[in-house]
Amino acid sequence: MALIPVIEPSARSEFLHNISGHPDPIIRGLVASHPNTSAATLKKLLRTHPDDPAVLMPIIHHPNAPKKLRCTARDLLMSQLKAKERQAEEYVKSLQELE
């Protein structure tokens, strides 16, 4: 699928909603960041891909996202970052134990 229809400024909300279920995270990220994406589509993206930073980051800053949706996306992203930080700390600790 060509990316052109997704990045067109005139992409219709209905088209963006239909393509939001695409398996490619790049496409989903483009849909999440498109200014014509409706709040309903953003909610769908968050519900179906709550662990995808390509979806979470644009939702946090999207003008059509209700405040509650933006906060939920932010909280999900922060919890992912904290989990990654804990993993990194554990990895460093395991390396230090090998020394």
C-alpha positions in Angstrom: 0.0 0.0 0.0 1.2 3.5 -0.8 1.6 5.9 2.0 0.5 8.9 -0.1 -3.2 8.8 0.8 -2.3 8.6 4.5 -0.1 11.7 4.4 -2.2 13.8 2.2 -3.5 16.8 4.1 -6.9 16.3 2.6 -7.2 12.6 3.7 -10.8 12.1 4.9 -11.6 11.1 8.4 -13.5 8.0 7.2 -10.5 6.8 5.2 -8.2 7.4 8.2 -10.6 5.4 10.4 -10.7 2.5 8.0 -6.9 2.3 7.6 -6.2 2.7 11.4 -6.3 -1.1 11.7 -3.4 -1.6 9.4 -0.8 -4.1 10.6 2.1 -1.7 9.9 3.0 0.5 12.9 4.2 3.2 10.5 0.8 3.5 8.9 -0.9 3.5 12.3 1.5 6.2 13.5 0.7 8.3 10.4 -3.0 7.9 11.1 -2.6 8.8 14.8 -0.7 12.0 13.9 -2.9 13.1 11.0 -4.9 16.3 11.8 -8.1 14.9 10.2 -8.1 11.9 12.4 -11.2 11.9 14.6 -11.4 11.3 18.3 -13.2 8.0 17.7 -10.3 6.8 15.5 -7.8 7.9 18.1 -9.7 6.0 20.8 -9.8 2.9 18.5 -6.0 3.1 18.0 -5.4 3.4 21.7 -7.7 0.5 22.5 -6.2 -1.8 19.9 -2.5 -0.8 20.2 -2.0 0.4 23.8 1.7 -0.7 23.7 2.7 1.0 20.4 4.7 4.2 20.9 4.1 5.1 17.2 0.4 5.4 18.3 0.8 6.8 21.8 3.1 9.7 21.1 0.9 11.3 18.4 -2.2 10.8 20.6 -0.6 12.7 23.4 -0.2 15.7 21.2 -3.2 15.4 18.9 -5.6 18.4 19.0 -8.7 16.1 18.4 -7.9 13.8 21.3 -9.9 14.5 24.4 -7.9 15.3 27.5 -8.7 11.9 29.1 -7.5 10.1 26.0 -4.3 12.1 25.9 -3.7 11.4 29.6 -4.3 7.7 29.2 -1.8 7.6 26.3 0.7 9.5 28.3 0.3 7.2 31.3 0.7 4.1 29.1 3.8 5.5 27.5 5.3 6.5 30.9 4.7 3.0 32.3 6.4 1.5 29.3 9.4 3.8 29.7 9.6 2.9 33.4 9.5 -0.8 32.6 12.3 -0.3 30.0 14.3 1.6 32.6 14.0 -1.2 35.1 15.1 -3.8 32.5 18.1 -1.7 31.7 19.0 -1.4 35.4 18.7 -5.1 35.8 20.9 -5.7 32.8 23.6 -3.4 34.1 23.4 -5.1 37.5 23.8 -8.5 35.9 26.8 -7.3 33.9 28.4 -5.9 37.1 27.9 -9.2 38.8 29.9 -10.9 36.0 32.9 -8.7 36.7 
